[in-house]
C-alpha cells in the first residue's frame, strides 16, 4: 500500500483469457541516493487541462525516464451496477477489451503487444480503470488504441458468454482465496450499499446479464464528465495535450444518474466454512483521503502495520505466535474513510487472535512513541523515492489525487507533510478519533465471541 493512498474499493486486475504472459521489464538501476537528488533538486513539472466535454487531463514530465504511463479512470464502477445486475460493470470491462475501432479482439491485443504495453484493467466502486506503461515513443499509438476502446468499442455479442465465464471464474476463485473474500465481505458489512460492493458481483445476477444490459451500461456510464486521464513519464506536454484533444473531442457528454445508498448491514457477521483456518476482518471509521487530518490517521495506522517493527506484526504475530498474517490499512471512498484490518490464523487460536488484535487497536488511543514514528518516516521516504522511479505508479497517484482532491499533490509537498508529523500531532488526532465502532467479519469453522466493551 502506498503511503498517500490506501484508497479504492476492492479493485482487482482483469485481463482477457487469451492475453499472453509478458516478459518482465528490467528494473531501474538508479540508486536511492540518485533518486532522492531527483526529488529534491528538480521542481516537478505538472500540467492540467479540462476538455470542453469534461474529461480532465493531468500529466507530469519525468524527463529522466525512458518510459511513459497513463491511467484512465472512467465513472463506471460497481457502485453504478443496477439492482439485480451486480457484476455488470465487471463484465462490461472485460467486453470493452474485445475489439474496438478497426480491430477485433485478437488484433487489439496484438497491437498492444507490438507496442510493448504493460497494460491492466480493473473495477472499483467508483471507477472502471485502464492503464498501460510503454516506451515513451509508443505512448501516442497506445493512447489512440484506448481512445478507440473508450469511444468505439465493438462489445461483441458473440463473445458475451466468454466474458461472462471469465467473470464467473473470478467469483468462484474467491472460494480458494478466503483472505480476499473476508475483506470483500468486511467492506460490504461496514459500508452502506452500494459503496461496499464487490466488483465481481453476485453469481446468480452475473448469469442473468444480457448484451442489452451491457450496451445500456456503456451508454449511461462511460461518459467524459468525471473521467480522468493521467499521464506520467517522458512526455512533451504541448503534443500530448493536442493529441488527447483530437482523440477524445468526439466523446459527447451525458448526465449520469445519482446513486442512492442503503444502511450498512451490522457489526458482526460470521460465514461458516469447513477449514482449519479462520480469517478475521475488522473495520472502524476513520477520515478519508483529502481530509485535513488524513496524514495523522495514516501515521497512526503506519505505526500499527507498516513493516516488521509495527505493533500488529510484533505483538500479535511474533511475540504471541497467534497468526501467520496480520495487517491494517487506510481505505478511502469519496467523503468517507475507514481502517481495514486482517488476520489469518488457525481455528484453535482464532478467538485469542481476535481479542488481542482488538486490544491492540484500542490501545492505539494511548498514543504513539517517537522511536515508532522515526522508523515509519524512514520507510515513507524510501517509498517516495521509489515512486518517483515508476511512471505507472506516478500516473495512478495523480489520477487518485485529482479524484479525491481536485488537484495533484507534489512529492515535495508530501515530503513536507511527512516531515511535520509528530507524536503530539498524531496523539492529538487519536484523542479525537480513537478506534471504536468496530465492524467484524469472520470466515471459518466456528463463530467467535466479540469482546464486551471495545466500542
N, C-alpha and C positions, 0 to 999 in steps of 0.2 A: 504494500500500500504506500503510495507516495505521501509525502508529508502534508501537502496543502490541499489534498482532495478528500479521500475517504468517502467518495461520492458514488452515485449510481444506484440502481435498483435491481440488482441481480442480473447485470449484463452478462452475456455469455457469447463465446465465439461461435461463429457459424461458417461453414463452407459447403459448397455443393459437393455431393458424394463423389463426383468424378474429378474433383480438383486434385492434381498430383502433389506429392510431397515436394518441398523445395529445399534446395541446399541452404544451409545456414550462412548468413552473411558474416564476413570477417569482422571481428570486434575492433574498435578503435585502439590505436597503440599509444595515444597521448596519455601522459601520466596525470595523476590527480593534481599535482602542483601546476602543470601547464594548464589544466582545465580551470583551476582557480584563478590564474592570471587572466584567462579569457573573461571570466565573470567580473573580476574586479577592475580590469584595465580597459574594457570596452563598454560603451553605452549600448544597450540593446536597441536595435532598430525595429520598432513595432509599428505596423500600419493597420488602419481600419478603413473600411468603405462599405456603405449600405446601398445596395441596388434599389432602383425605384419599386421593384416588386416586393421588397422587404428582406431579401437574402442578405445576410451580413458576411462580409469577407474580412478576416483578420489574418495577419501574416507577420512573421519575424524573419529577418535576414540573418542567417548564421553562416557568414562568408567563409569560415574556416572548415566547413564540412563540404563533402562532395555529394551528399545526398539531399533529398527534399522529401517531405512527407506531408500528407494532408489528412484531416479528419472532417467528415461531413456529417453533421447532426441534423436529422430530419424530425419534425414534430409528429412522430408516428409511433410512439412507444406503446407498450402493452396496457397502459392506463387508458388508452383510447379504444381498446377492444370492445366491441358491443357486448351487451349481456347475452349469454348463451353462445358466444363465439370467442371465448378466451383462448388465446393462441393464434388469433388471426394475424396480428402484426408479425409474429414469428414466421408463419407460413408465407406471408407476403414478402418478407425479407428474403427468404430463400428463392421465391419465384422471380423476384426482381433480377436476380443474377443469372437467369436462364435465357439470356438473349436480349439484345436491345439494338436500336438503330438498324444498321445493315447486317448485323452479326447474329447468328444463332448462339445457343448456349455454349457449344464447343468452341466456336470462333471467338466469343467474348473471353473465355478463359485462356485460349491460346494467345490472344493479343496481350493479355496481362503477363503471361509467361515470357513472351518475347521481349517485353519491356523490363523484365526482371522485377516486377512489382511484388513486394511482400505485402499482401492485402488481407483484409479481415472484414467481418461484418458482425454486428451484434444488435440486440434489442434490450432496452432497459424500460423502466416505467415511463420515462418522458420521451425517449428518442429511439429511433432506428438509426444506427451509426455505421458508417462505412469509412474505411481508411486504407491508405497504401503508402509505402515508402519505396522510393526509386532513386536511381542516379538522377542528379538534378536536370540533365539534358532530356530525360524521359518524362519529366513532370507534365509538360503541356499535353502530350499524347495520352497520358494516363488520366488527366482531368477530363479530356474530351470523351474518353470511354465512360467515365462515371456521370458526365452530363447526359450522355445518351441513356444510361441506365435510369437516371432520375426523371428525365423528361419523356423518353421514348422507349420504355420497356415493352417487351413482347408479352409478358405474363402468359406464356403458352398454356392453353387449357389442356393440351395433351400431356403436359408434364405435371399437372396438379397432383395426381396420385403419387408420383415420385417425390415431390416436395413434401406432401403430407407424410409419407413414410419416413423421411428424414426427421421431421418434427416429432413423430411418434416414437422413433428410436431414441431421440434425446429425452423424451419424457420417461420412457421405460428404463433408460440408463440411470436415472436418479435412484432407482431401487438398488443399484450396485454402488451408489455414492451417497451413503446416508449422511455424511458430514455436510455435503452440499444440500441435501434435502432438508435437514433440520434448520439450516439457515434460511432457506426459502420459506419454510413453514413459520419461522420466527417473524419474518417480515410481514407475512400475511396476518399473523396473530396480533402484531404490535401496531401496525399502521391501519388507518381506515381504508377500506376498499374504495378506489382501485389502486391506491398508492403502494400497497404491499404485494401486488400480484406477481406471480412468476411469469416470465416471458414465454415459457413453454406452454402455458395454458392448462387446460383440462382435457384428458384423453377423449372422453365422450363428445366434447364440444369440437375438438380438432377434427374428429371423424365426420362431423356434420358440415364442415365449411365447404361452401361451393365456390366455383370460379366467379360467380356474380358477387359473392361476399368480398373476394379479393379485389376485384376491379372497383367496387364501390369504396372500399377502404383506401385504395390507392388514390382515387379521385378526391376523396374527402380529406385525407390526412397528409398526403405528400404535397405540401404547399410551400412556397418560398418564405412567407412571413412566419418567423420563428425558426427558420433553418439557419445554420451556422456552418460556414466553410472556413476552416483554419488551416493555414499552410506555414510550414517552418522548414528552414534549411537554406541551401544556396539558391537564392531567388533574385530576380530583378523585379522590383515592385511595379514599375510602370507597365511592363509587359504582362505580368501576372494579372494586374487589375484589368487591363484591356481584354485579355483572353477570357477571364471569368465573366465580364460584362457581355462579351459576344456569345459565350456558351450558354448562359442562363437568362439572357434577356427575354427569351420567348416563354419563360416559365410564368404563367399567369397566376396572380394572387386570388385566393378564395377564402371566405371566412371558415373558421374551424369551430365546431360545436364545443361548448364549455362542458367540463367534466364535473359531475356531482359525486359526493362521497357518502359512504355508509360507515357507521361507527365500527371501531375495531372489535375484535372478537372476544377478548378477555385476557386474564392474567396468567393462566396456566393451561397447557394442553399437552396431553401425552398420546403418542402414536405407538401402539404396541407393534413390536417387530421381534420375531424369533431370532435372537442374536446373542452372542456372548459379550457384545459391546453395547454401550449406551452413549448416545450423542446428546449433548446438552446445548441449548441455545438460550442466552439471556440477553434481554434488551432493556434499556432505560432511556428516558428522554434526555436530550442534550440540545445544544444550539446548532443550527445549520451553518454550512459554509456561507460566508457573507455576513454573518452576524459579527458585531464588534468584538464579542468575546470568544469567537471561534478558536483562535490560536491558544487562548488559555485552556479551553476544553481539550484541544488537540495535544497540548503539552501534558495535561494530566493523563490522558489516555496513552500517550507515548511512554510515560513512566510505568504505567500498568503493563504495557505489552510490546514495546519496541526493543527487540534484542534479547539476548540470553541473560542480561542482567536485570531485566524487567521483573516487576513484582509477581505477576502471574506465573511466568516461566519458573522463577526461582522458588516461590513459596508453595505453589500448587504442584508443579511437575517435579522439580529437582529435590527439594527438601522432604516432601511427603511421598513422592512417587505415586501420586494419585491418578495421573493421566498421561497419555502419550502425546497429546497436543492440547494447547490452550492459548487463546489469544483474545484480544479486544480491538475493535477498530471504530473510528468515527464513520457515520453513514449519514449522508445529506440528501434530502429532497428539497425542492424549492419551497422555502418558508418553514421547514421543519427538519429536525435532525434527531439522531439517536446514537447511542453507543451499542454496538452489537458484539456479543461475546460468544465464544465457542469453547467447549471442552469435550474431548473424546476419551472414554475410559471403559473399564470393564463393568459388567453388571454388579459385581460384588462391591465395587468402590464408587458406584455412581452416586449414592446418597451423600457420602462424605465429600466427594468432589463438588457436588452442588453446594453443600454447606460451606466448604472452605472458600470456594470461588466467590460466592455471595458475600462472605465475610470480608474478603479482600476488597471487593467493590465498595462495601460500606465503609471500610477502614480508610478508603481514599479521602473521605471527608476530613480526616485528621490532618491532612496536608502532605506536601512533598518535601524532600530534603535536597540540599544544594548538590551533594555528590550525584544524586539521581539525575538532576537537571543538567549537570555538566556532561554526563555521559550521553544524555539524549541530544544535547546541542551538537556534540561531535558527530553523532550518527546523521543528524539532519544535514549538516554542512556537507558531508560526503555525498549524501543523496542528491543535494542540489547541484554539485559538481557533475555527477554522473548524468543528471537530467539534461545538462547543457551539452552533453555529448550525443544526444539522441534527438534527431529531428522528429521522429514519430512520437516520442514522449512529450516533446515540447508542443507539437501541434494539438495533441489531446489535452494538455494542460490549458492551452489558450482557449480552446473551444469550451471547456468546462468553466473557465474564468468568465467568459462572455455570457454564458447561460446563467450563471449564478450572480455575477457582479455587474454585468453590462460594461465591462472593461477588462483589459488584460493586465495582470499584475506582473511587474518585472521581478526578476530574480534578486536584483539589488534591494528592492522594497521588501521582498520576502525575507532576505537575509537580515535586514534591519529589525523586522518584527521578531525574528527568532532571537537575535542578539538581545533584544529588550525584554524577553521573557525572564521572569524572576520567580523565586519561590513565593515571594509576597504576592505577586500578581496572580499566580496560579492558585495559591491558597485562598485568596480573596474570592476568586471565582468559585472555588469548591464550597466555601461557606454559603454562597448564594445558590449554588446548583449542585448540592450533594446528591450522589447517586441514590435513586429511590424509584418508586412506582415501577417495579420490575415486571417484565413480561417473560415468561419461561416456557420453553417447549422442550420436550424430551422425546427421543425415539429409542426404544429398546424393549427389553422383556418385561420390565417392571415399572409401574408408576411410582414416582417419588413424592416425598413429603416436602412441601415448601415451608421453610423455617418461618416461625412466627416472629413478627416484629422487625422485619427487614425493610419495610416501606417507610 
